[in-house]
Amino acid sequence: MIKTTLATTALALTLAFAPQAFAEDAALPAVCLPAAPVEKPMGDMGGMNHEADEAHTALMAGMDSMNANMMAGAQNPDIDVAFVCGMIPHHQGAINMAKAELQYGDNKWAKDMAQKVIDAQEKEIADMIAWLESEGAKE
């Protein structure tokens, strides 16, 4: 069983009100929140700090949110829970990127693929959250 600490609760509140963290995304379950804040792992997206148009900015924003939240979720001491907690924002990042494609893309095949990604990843996120609420909470 994972115990909720004051630090975990504080981080949960910070993430809940942070504009860059899961603004439209599925919230990380409490078991996924680390006891200490996590630094963003990629900062400038690995050197991609050139000026980008609105479409590319939206695409990169989805990745930026994903990276910080994957690192937070993956800190759980139980490896199974850490894996699932890290995968939730990974899947959400794919959804965010697919939404950018739907909004800004022109190619029918790419837009159809984006919708398939959204449909599949939303179901998998729901499955992972359900597992965390049942089996993951017992770890």
Residue frames as a rotation matrix with the C-alpha (Angstrom) as fourth column:
MET 1
0.581 0.814 0.000 0.00
0.814 -0.581 0.000 0.00
0.000 0.000 -1.000 0.00
ILE 2
-0.399 -0.683 0.612 1.31
0.663 -0.676 -0.322 3.47
0.633 0.277 0.722 -0.90
LYS 3
0.061 0.371 -0.927 1.07
0.915 -0.392 -0.097 6.08
-0.399 -0.842 -0.363 1.84
THR 4
0.455 0.141 0.879 0.14
0.553 -0.819 -0.155 9.66
0.698 0.556 -0.450 0.98
THR 5
-0.267 -0.624 -0.735 2.54
0.952 -0.289 -0.101 12.14
-0.149 -0.726 0.671 2.55
LEU 6
0.430 0.345 -0.834 2.28
0.336 -0.919 -0.206 15.88
-0.838 -0.192 -0.511 3.05
ALA 7
-0.495 -0.699 -0.516 4.85
-0.297 -0.422 0.857 16.35
-0.817 0.577 0.001 0.26
THR 8
-0.823 0.255 0.508 2.80
0.552 0.569 0.609 14.18
-0.134 0.782 -0.609 -2.09
THR 9
0.219 0.963 -0.156 -0.32
0.909 -0.259 -0.327 16.17
-0.355 -0.070 -0.932 -1.30
ALA 10
0.202 -0.229 -0.952 1.53
-0.035 -0.973 0.227 19.45
-0.979 -0.012 -0.205 -1.86
LEU 11
-0.837 -0.540 -0.083 2.85
-0.129 0.048 0.990 18.22
-0.531 0.840 -0.110 -5.20
ALA 12
-0.467 0.747 0.474 -0.62
0.872 0.477 0.107 17.05
-0.146 0.464 -0.874 -6.19
LEU 13
0.504 0.653 -0.565 -1.97
0.569 -0.743 -0.352 20.54
-0.650 -0.144 -0.746 -5.53
THR 14
-0.202 -0.672 -0.712 0.94
-0.286 -0.655 0.699 22.09
-0.937 0.345 -0.061 -7.42
LEU 15
-0.933 -0.156 0.324 0.32
0.223 0.456 0.862 19.85
-0.282 0.876 -0.390 -10.43
ALA 16
-0.121 0.977 0.174 -3.41
0.943 0.168 -0.287 20.45
-0.309 0.130 -0.942 -10.26
PHE 17
0.715 0.435 -0.547 -2.95
0.348 -0.900 -0.262 24.21
-0.606 -0.003 -0.795 -10.55
ALA 18
-0.363 -0.888 -0.283 0.14
0.002 -0.305 0.952 24.32
-0.932 0.345 0.112 -12.80
PRO 19
0.409 0.627 -0.663 -0.89
-0.633 -0.329 -0.701 25.52
-0.658 0.706 0.263 -16.25
GLN 20
-0.171 -0.542 -0.822 1.65
-0.966 0.256 0.033 23.35
0.193 0.800 -0.568 -18.10
ALA 21
-0.948 -0.263 0.180 0.79
-0.306 0.912 -0.274 20.15
-0.092 -0.315 -0.945 -16.26
PHE 22
-0.754 0.650 0.096 -2.22
0.656 0.751 0.073 18.26
-0.025 0.119 -0.993 -17.59
ALA 23
-0.839 0.459 -0.291 -4.24
-0.411 -0.886 -0.214 21.37
-0.356 -0.060 0.932 -18.45
GLU 24
0.101 0.886 -0.453 -6.56
-0.989 0.137 0.048 19.24
0.105 0.443 0.890 -20.59
ASP 25
-0.438 -0.449 -0.779 -5.01
-0.468 0.854 -0.228 15.92
0.767 0.264 -0.584 -19.72
ALA 26
0.616 0.519 -0.593 -6.06
0.178 0.641 0.746 13.07
0.767 -0.565 0.303 -17.49
ALA 27
0.450 -0.441 0.777 -4.84
-0.848 -0.485 0.216 13.83
0.282 -0.756 -0.591 -13.98
LEU 28
-0.424 -0.656 -0.625 -2.21
-0.272 0.750 -0.602 11.50
0.863 -0.085 -0.497 -12.58
PRO 29
0.657 0.616 -0.435 -3.63
0.207 0.408 0.889 9.35
0.725 -0.674 0.141 -9.78
ALA 30
0.773 -0.314 0.551 -2.23
-0.624 -0.533 0.572 10.19
0.114 -0.786 -0.608 -6.34
VAL 31
0.764 -0.497 0.412 -0.16
0.203 0.791 0.578 6.98
-0.613 -0.357 0.705 -6.27
CYS 32
0.524 -0.545 0.655 1.79
0.821 0.116 -0.559 8.37
0.229 0.830 0.508 -9.25
LEU 33
0.789 -0.199 0.581 2.84
-0.169 -0.980 -0.107 11.59
0.591 -0.014 -0.807 -7.59
PRO 34
-0.016 -0.895 -0.445 6.41
0.517 0.374 -0.770 11.67
0.856 -0.242 0.457 -6.26
ALA 35
0.479 0.113 -0.870 7.35
0.874 -0.156 0.461 12.74
-0.084 -0.981 -0.174 -2.76
ALA 36
-0.146 -0.592 -0.793 9.60
0.312 -0.788 0.531 15.50
-0.939 -0.170 0.300 -4.16
PRO 37
0.690 0.402 -0.602 9.27
-0.363 -0.526 -0.769 17.82
-0.626 0.749 -0.217 -7.17
VAL 38
0.246 -0.554 0.795 10.84
0.747 0.632 0.209 16.66
-0.618 0.542 0.569 -10.42
GLU 39
-0.265 -0.394 -0.880 12.92
-0.314 -0.827 0.465 18.89
-0.912 0.400 0.095 -12.66
LYS 40
0.818 0.499 -0.286 11.88
-0.395 0.126 -0.910 19.00
-0.418 0.857 0.301 -16.28
PRO 41
0.394 -0.710 0.584 14.18
0.363 0.703 0.611 16.56
-0.845 -0.029 0.534 -18.02
MET 42
0.058 -0.373 0.926 14.53
0.990 0.143 -0.004 18.20
-0.131 0.917 0.377 -21.43
GLY 43
-0.276 -0.219 -0.936 14.21
0.387 -0.917 0.101 21.94
-0.880 -0.334 0.338 -20.82
ASP 44
-0.198 0.139 -0.970 14.46
-0.683 -0.730 0.035 23.26
-0.703 0.670 0.240 -24.36
MET 45
0.806 0.560 0.193 13.31
-0.308 0.674 -0.671 19.99
-0.506 0.482 0.716 -25.96
GLY 46
0.399 -0.723 0.563 16.84
0.584 0.674 0.452 18.82
-0.707 0.149 0.692 -26.63
GLY 47
-0.648 -0.740 -0.180 17.95
0.377 -0.517 0.769 21.93
-0.662 0.430 0.614 -28.51
MET 48
-0.372 0.587 0.719 14.73
0.859 -0.076 0.506 22.60
0.352 0.806 -0.476 -30.39
ASN 49
-0.092 0.304 -0.948 14.56
0.721 -0.636 -0.274 26.19
-0.686 -0.709 -0.160 -29.18
HIS 50
-0.957 -0.166 0.240 14.14
0.291 -0.610 0.737 27.90
0.024 0.775 0.632 -32.55
GLU 51
-0.542 0.816 -0.202 11.03
-0.634 -0.555 -0.538 29.92
-0.551 -0.164 0.818 -33.20
ALA 52
-0.883 0.322 0.341 8.19
0.433 0.840 0.328 27.66
-0.181 0.437 -0.881 -34.22
ASP 53
-0.632 0.757 0.169 4.86
-0.380 -0.492 0.783 28.36
0.675 0.431 0.599 -35.81
GLU 54
-0.125 0.689 0.714 1.64
-0.992 -0.092 -0.085 27.80
0.007 -0.719 0.695 -33.85
ALA 55
0.743 0.442 -0.502 1.23
-0.502 0.864 0.018 24.21
0.442 0.239 0.865 -35.11
HIS 56
0.078 -0.807 -0.585 4.74
0.192 0.588 -0.786 23.12
0.978 -0.051 0.201 -34.12
THR 57
-0.646 -0.227 0.729 4.48
-0.592 -0.454 -0.666 24.95
0.482 -0.862 0.159 -30.80
ALA 58
0.341 0.858 0.385 1.31
-0.939 0.289 0.189 22.93
0.051 -0.426 0.903 -30.04
LEU 59
0.688 -0.148 -0.710 3.04
-0.113 0.945 -0.306 19.69
0.717 0.291 0.634 -31.05
MET 60
-0.342 -0.929 -0.143 6.07
0.111 0.111 -0.988 20.40
0.933 -0.354 0.065 -28.83
ALA 61
-0.341 0.279 0.898 3.93
-0.870 -0.455 -0.189 21.54
0.356 -0.845 0.398 -25.87
GLY 62
0.753 0.648 -0.112 2.35
-0.582 0.736 0.346 18.10
0.307 -0.195 0.931 -25.77
MET 63
0.404 -0.697 -0.592 5.79
0.343 0.716 -0.608 16.51
0.848 0.042 0.528 -25.58
ASP 64
-0.494 -0.640 0.588 7.05
-0.261 -0.536 -0.803 18.95
0.829 -0.550 0.098 -22.93
SER 65
0.131 0.647 0.751 4.15
-0.975 -0.055 0.217 18.24
0.182 -0.760 0.623 -20.58
MET 66
0.852 0.207 -0.481 4.57
-0.223 0.975 0.025 14.51
0.474 0.086 0.876 -21.22
ASN 67
0.037 -0.945 -0.326 8.27
0.172 0.327 -0.929 14.44
0.984 -0.022 0.175 -20.32
ALA 68
-0.578 -0.248 0.778 7.91
-0.625 -0.478 -0.617 16.20
0.525 -0.842 0.121 -16.96
ASN 69
0.261 0.801 0.539 4.93
-0.965 0.229 0.126 14.09
-0.022 -0.553 0.833 -15.95
MET 70
0.693 -0.127 -0.710 6.51
-0.117 0.952 -0.284 10.79
0.712 0.279 0.644 -17.09
MET 71
-0.399 -0.916 -0.045 9.49
-0.018 0.057 -0.998 11.51
0.917 -0.397 -0.039 -14.85
ALA 72
-0.407 0.330 0.852 7.17
-0.894 -0.335 -0.297 12.26
0.188 -0.882 0.431 -11.92
GLY 73
0.619 0.786 0.008 5.12
-0.777 0.610 0.153 9.11
0.115 -0.101 0.988 -12.39
ALA 74
0.530 -0.467 -0.707 8.13
-0.060 0.812 -0.581 6.84
0.846 0.351 0.402 -12.87
GLN 75
-0.383 -0.740 0.553 9.50
-0.601 -0.255 -0.757 7.62
0.701 -0.622 -0.348 -9.39
ASN 76
0.636 0.648 0.419 7.19
-0.745 0.374 0.553 5.25
0.201 -0.664 0.720 -7.55
PRO 77
-0.249 -0.826 0.505 9.30
-0.906 0.383 0.180 2.70
-0.343 -0.413 -0.844 -5.64
ASP 78
0.081 0.329 0.941 7.23
0.057 0.941 -0.334 -0.22
-0.995 0.081 0.058 -6.97
ILE 79
-0.819 -0.553 -0.153 8.44
-0.108 -0.112 0.988 -0.91
-0.563 0.826 0.032 -10.53
ASP 80
-0.545 0.693 0.472 5.03
0.839 0.447 0.310 -2.10
0.004 0.565 -0.825 -11.77
VAL 81
0.484 0.716 -0.503 3.31
0.734 -0.645 -0.212 1.01
-0.476 -0.266 -0.838 -10.46
ALA 82
-0.115 -0.622 -0.775 6.16
-0.063 -0.774 0.631 3.23
-0.991 0.121 0.050 -11.74
PHE 83
-0.884 -0.187 0.428 5.80
0.369 0.283 0.885 1.72
-0.287 0.941 -0.181 -15.22
VAL 84
-0.084 0.946 0.313 2.06
0.990 0.043 0.138 2.33
0.117 0.321 -0.940 -15.33
CYS 85
0.507 0.248 -0.826 2.40
0.513 -0.857 0.058 5.81
-0.693 -0.453 -0.561 -13.82
GLY 86
-0.451 -0.747 -0.489 5.02
-0.067 -0.518 0.853 6.71
-0.890 0.417 0.184 -16.42
MET 87
-0.805 0.160 0.571 2.94
0.583 0.394 0.711 5.33
-0.111 0.905 -0.410 -19.26
ILE 88
0.232 0.951 -0.205 -0.13
0.861 -0.299 -0.411 7.46
-0.452 -0.081 -0.888 -18.47
PRO 89
0.397 -0.082 -0.914 1.56
-0.168 -0.986 0.016 10.76
-0.903 0.147 -0.405 -19.40
HIS 90
-0.758 -0.645 0.091 3.37
-0.075 0.225 0.971 9.01
-0.648 0.730 -0.219 -22.28
HIS 91
-0.460 0.689 0.560 -0.01
0.881 0.435 0.188 8.05
-0.114 0.580 -0.807 -23.73
GLN 92
0.514 0.655 -0.554 -1.41
0.592 -0.738 -0.324 11.50
-0.621 -0.162 -0.767 -22.93
GLY 93
-0.230 -0.685 -0.691 1.52
-0.229 -0.652 0.723 13.04
-0.946 0.324 -0.007 -24.83
ALA 94
-0.887 -0.034 0.461 0.53
0.398 0.452 0.798 10.99
-0.235 0.891 -0.387 -27.87
ILE 95
0.112 0.991 0.074 -3.04
0.973 -0.094 -0.213 12.25
-0.204 0.096 -0.974 -27.50
ASN 96
0.397 0.004 -0.918 -1.84
0.180 -0.981 0.074 15.86
-0.900 -0.194 -0.390 -27.24
MET 97
-0.674 -0.690 -0.264 0.33
-0.182 -0.191 0.965 15.48
-0.716 0.698 0.003 -30.34
ALA 98
-0.670 0.498 0.551 -2.56
0.739 0.520 0.429 13.85
-0.073 0.694 -0.716 -32.22
LYS 99
0.384 0.827 -0.410 -4.84
0.761 -0.535 -0.367 16.75
-0.523 -0.171 -0.835 -31.26
ALA 100
-0.056 -0.496 -0.867 -2.28
-0.223 -0.840 0.495 19.17
-0.973 0.221 -0.063 -32.71
GLU 101
-0.929 -0.257 0.267 -2.30
0.160 0.372 0.915 17.13
-0.334 0.892 -0.304 -35.94
LEU 102
-0.198 0.937 0.286 -6.11
0.970 0.229 -0.079 17.22
-0.139 0.262 -0.955 -36.09
GLN 103
0.485 0.400 -0.778 -6.12
0.427 -0.885 -0.188 20.97
-0.763 -0.241 -0.600 -35.54
TYR 104
0.234 -0.519 -0.822 -3.31
-0.514 -0.783 0.349 21.95
-0.825 0.341 -0.450 -37.89
GLY 105
-0.604 -0.576 0.551 -2.69
0.077 0.646 0.759 19.03
-0.793 0.501 -0.346 -40.25
ASP 106
-0.128 0.505 -0.854 -3.81
-0.899 -0.422 -0.115 18.85
-0.418 0.753 0.508 -43.86
ASN 107
-0.685 -0.259 -0.682 -3.16
-0.606 0.721 0.336 15.23
0.404 0.643 -0.650 -44.81
LYS 108
0.352 0.936 -0.008 -6.16
-0.803 0.306 0.512 12.90
0.482 -0.174 0.859 -44.54
TRP 109
0.361 -0.262 -0.895 -4.07
0.226 0.956 -0.188 9.80
0.905 -0.135 0.404 -43.74
ALA 110
-0.716 -0.697 -0.034 -2.16
0.235 -0.194 -0.952 11.63
0.657 -0.690 0.303 -40.96
LYS 111
-0.508 0.608 0.611 -5.39
-0.810 -0.578 -0.099 13.03
0.293 -0.545 0.786 -39.51
ASP 112
0.549 0.688 -0.474 -7.04
-0.497 0.725 0.476 9.59
0.671 -0.025 0.741 -39.60
MET 113
-0.035 -0.662 -0.749 -3.99
0.458 0.655 -0.601 8.14
0.888 -0.364 0.280 -37.82
ALA 114
-0.825 -0.251 0.507 -4.16
-0.247 -0.646 -0.722 10.91
0.509 -0.721 0.470 -35.23
GLN 115
0.061 0.931 0.359 -7.78
-0.927 -0.081 0.367 10.02
0.371 -0.355 0.858 -34.47
LYS 116
0.565 0.069 -0.823 -6.86
0.008 0.996 0.089 6.33
0.825 -0.056 0.562 -34.14
VAL 117
-0.538 -0.819 -0.198 -4.10
0.312 0.025 -0.950 7.29
0.783 -0.573 0.242 -31.69
ILE 118
-0.609 0.371 0.701 -6.54
-0.710 -0.649 -0.273 9.33
0.354 -0.664 0.659 -29.59
ASP 119
0.451 0.878 -0.160 -9.13
-0.727 0.465 0.505 6.55
0.518 -0.112 0.848 -29.51
ALA 120
0.401 -0.360 -0.842 -6.61
0.290 0.922 -0.256 3.84
0.869 -0.142 0.474 -28.57
GLN 121
-0.632 -0.775 0.016 -4.65
0.249 -0.223 -0.943 5.88
0.734 -0.592 0.333 -26.03
GLU 122
-0.319 0.591 0.741 -7.73
-0.830 -0.551 0.083 7.16
0.458 -0.589 0.666 -24.20
LYS 123
0.726 0.580 -0.370 -8.89
-0.373 0.784 0.496 3.57
0.578 -0.222 0.786 -23.67
GLU 124
0.161 -0.752 -0.640 -5.43
0.521 0.615 -0.592 2.48
0.838 -0.239 0.490 -22.50
ILE 125
-0.704 -0.347 0.620 -5.20
-0.272 -0.675 -0.686 5.41
0.656 -0.651 0.381 -20.05
ALA 126
0.213 0.866 0.452 -8.58
-0.890 -0.019 0.456 4.40
0.404 -0.499 0.767 -18.61
ASP 127
0.718 0.001 -0.696 -7.34
0.079 0.993 0.082 0.79
0.691 -0.114 0.714 -18.29
MET 128
-0.311 -0.931 -0.189 -4.16
0.410 0.048 -0.911 1.92
0.857 -0.361 0.367 -16.52
ILE 129
-0.540 0.188 0.821 -6.02
-0.664 -0.694 -0.278 4.16
0.517 -0.695 0.499 -14.10
ALA 130
0.600 0.799 -0.026 -8.43
-0.652 0.508 0.563 1.32
0.463 -0.321 0.826 -13.31
TRP 131
0.414 -0.534 -0.737 -5.46
0.419 0.831 -0.366 -1.01
0.808 -0.157 0.568 -12.63
LEU 132
-0.637 -0.694 0.334 -3.81
0.058 -0.476 -0.877 1.58
0.768 -0.540 0.344 -10.37
GLU 133
-0.198 0.656 0.728 -7.04
-0.876 -0.451 0.168 2.02
0.439 -0.605 0.664 -8.43
SER 134
0.861 0.508 -0.022 -7.36
-0.453 0.786 0.421 -1.71
0.231 -0.353 0.907 -7.85
GLU 135
0.772 -0.580 -0.260 -4.17
0.570 0.813 -0.120 -3.78
0.281 -0.056 0.958 -8.20
GLY 136
-0.002 -0.852 0.523 -1.65
0.348 -0.491 -0.799 -0.91
0.937 0.181 0.297 -8.13
ALA 137
0.274 0.189 0.943 -2.95
-0.691 -0.643 0.329 0.36
0.669 -0.742 -0.045 -4.80
LYS 138
0.987 0.135 0.087 -2.17
-0.159 0.735 0.660 -3.06
0.026 -0.665 0.746 -3.25
GLU 139
0.504 -0.855 -0.119 1.47
0.401 0.354 -0.845 -3.04
0.765 0.378 0.521 -4.32
